[in-house]
Amino acid sequence: MIKPVHRAATWSLLALLMLATAAFPSCTGPKARHAGSQREVPPRNEQAKYDGIDISSYQGYIDWAKVSSDKDIRFVYIKATEGATYHSPHYAHNITQARRYGLFVGSYHYLTSTSSVEEQFNNFSTLALSDVQDLIPMLDVEVRGDWSRSELIDSVDKFCQLVEDHYGVQPMIYSTMGFYNKNLTPHFNKHHLYIGRYSNSEPEINWEGEYTIWQYSETGIIPGIDAYVDLCRYRKDGWIDEILLPKD
């Protein structure tokens, strides 16, 4: 899904995002959670080859006006953070511009074993402000690092609880099919799952699990993006109203 990076966060990026949120309805107070009214969910295009994309700084600068011209794309998940310190340098631009051009947006954090879960969640929640999210947060779990399987499960559990306490909803979990079935099933099977399987065959989740979003290609070509992009399909019997971030 992504190429892990380890760059220090900058206050200038956070300041830019905070200024950008002024363009959207906001709540008052330090823990404003669900601002504004719910946006109208676009209808599903049954003929679409894909329904959404996910991106990170790997894609560089993105022209969202051109991206939005591709009417197959209804949603995008955008990398916000990794570990305890990394902030994606393109995050503020990506989330505000993607939303400006009508796409439903969500943010994700890449989990590592090199810092505490609490530090990593603080990093994510500081940048991924609720006011500019349409979709529930997502946790990207692709490596165990220094954790055992049980330590990984405990860490994912803890991050999920912190997300629920802050955003009012459990996060989506991203993983590749092989990694998920080896390390995370069946513990997280009741979560919305965003599963990478680069194949013509849909993901198969052990213990009667079910995916919500299938990342079926990592070599998509999209107008306005000068690098390969992950292409995703929503489950046939569902749609993005299932993963909207609740609004007060």
Phi, psi and omega in degrees: 000310182225167172254108184304142179223163184220078178242147182291145175289154178238143178293332181296322178296314180297319179297320179298317179295319180296323176292322182294328181294344178296341179283351182242157177302143182221159176262165175264161177098159186287340180240044175301129189245308187232088188268150171075178180268160180290134177286152180287128182285129179290150178292154178282137174267104185294342180266358184294143176283333179210163183246339183196178179221163168230145187220162176216190179293345177304326181281352179068207180290134182242134175268097187287338174297318178288319179302317183291346176289343175277102188285355173286335185275117179251334183216161177214134169258133189240130178292129177256308191216166175212136179059211186265348189227335188284129170245130176298125183292343180259004189299310184300315178299313186296313187287322181287320182285322177300318179290321179303323182266018166094002180277148174276129189240147171220165184237151179226157178242137176266116185278136175231166179263009188268358178208167185290155178299320181298316178297320181291320178294319177300321177299314181292310186291335176293326183264318185275079184288137184300327186301333184247022177254137170259326187249158180298150177299160178230141176251123181267114184237104185235342183223150175272331182061233182272002182271145167286174179299315181293324177293323177297313180300317178298320182291318177295318177304313182296317179297318180299321180292322177296321176298314181297319180297324186270315185260349178083016183201149175287147182280160163291151174241126174260140169196166170282157184300316182296314181294317181298312182295332180277325192243336191239335179282148359267008191301325185249019184295341179274353175283159164294131184242132178248104194245128176273121171213105185275087190196167171277353180259137181295156177299144175242120184255125180298158177061043174061030176283165182218133177279155171261314179233136180250115173274102191258349180213146174244014183233034178290149176242118186234133176303135179094355180235122186265038176201164176298150184230145173287130178254141188225149175237136175281149177309141188299327184260020179221177175203174193291350174297341178287338187241021176290141174288126182301143177244141178291000000 
